[in-house]
C-alpha cells in the first residue's frame, strides 16, 4: 500500500487545552479510528529556534518526543485537517511511503 509516514515533534511538557500534546494526538487518532502510533522519546534535541531540549537526571519535563504514524491518504488528510481546525501548533514531517506486512 502507499501512504504517508507522519512524524510529530514535541516535548514532554508541551500541552494543548491542559493536556500533553502527545496525549491529544493519540486521542485524536482514536476519534478518527486510526490505530498504530509509535512514541519515541529522545535524549536531546534542538528546536527550530535553536533551543536545546533534553532529558537529564534532574528533569524529564523538557524531553523531546516524536510520534510516528503510518496513514493512507484519506487518514492523513483527516488528521491534519482536525489538527488545523483545532488550532494546534505542532511541527510535523509528512513523508510518502510504501507499507505492508510480511508473512502470512
N, C-alpha and C positions, 0 to 999 in steps of 0.2 A: 504494500500500500504506500501511497505517497501522502505526505502531510507536512507538519511542522513541529520542530522542537522549540518550545518557548522556554527561555530561562529568565526568571525574575531575580533581580539582585536587591537585597535589602539588609538590614541589620536586626539583631535580636530585639533591640529597644525601639525600633521604628513601629509606629502604630497608626491605625486609621479607625476613627469612631471608637476610641478607647479599647481597641483590640489589636494585638500584634498583627502586622501586615501578613505574615506567613499564614496565620490562622484565618484571616479574612479571605485570602486567596484560596485556601483549601476549602473553606465553607462555600465559596462561590463556585468552585469546581463541582462540589456535591450538588448544589442547587441546579447546575446545568447538566447533572447526571454524567459528569466526566470523571472517570476513575484513573488512577495511576499517576501519582506525583512523587517525585523524589526530592527530599530536602537534604542539602549538602551544607554543612557548617564549616566555614573557613577559619583558619588560624589568624589570618591578617589580610587586609585589602586596602586599596586606596580608591576613594570615590572620584567622581568627575570633577570635584572642586580641589582635589589634591589632599583631602583629609584622610588620615590613616585611621582605619577601624581595625580593632584587634581584640582577641580573647587572650586575657592574661591571667595569671594566678589569682589576682585580687578582684578582677572584674570581667564578667562574661556578657554584660548587657550590650556592649558595642560589637559583638561578634558578627562578622559578615555571614550572610546566609544566601544560598541560591536555591530556588525552587525550579525544578525541571519537569515539564510535562510534554508528552507527545500527543498531538491532536490532528484530526483531519481538518480540512479547510473550513468546513461549517463550524466545527467546535472552536477553532482558533478565532474565527470572526466573532462568534458569540461571546467568548471570554473577553477579548479586547474591547468589544462594544460595551459589555457590562462594566468593566473597569473604567472606561471613559465616561460612561453615564453616571457612575458614582463620583467621579471627580478625583479618584485616587491617583496620586502621582507616584509612579514606581518605574524604575528603569528596567527594560527587558530587551532581549535579543531573540529574534524570530528567524529560525533557520529552516530552509526546505530540507526534508529528509525522506528517505525511503525506510519503512519499518515493517516488521513482521515478526513471526515466531517460528523457530526452527523445530524440527521433530514432528511427531505425530500429533 
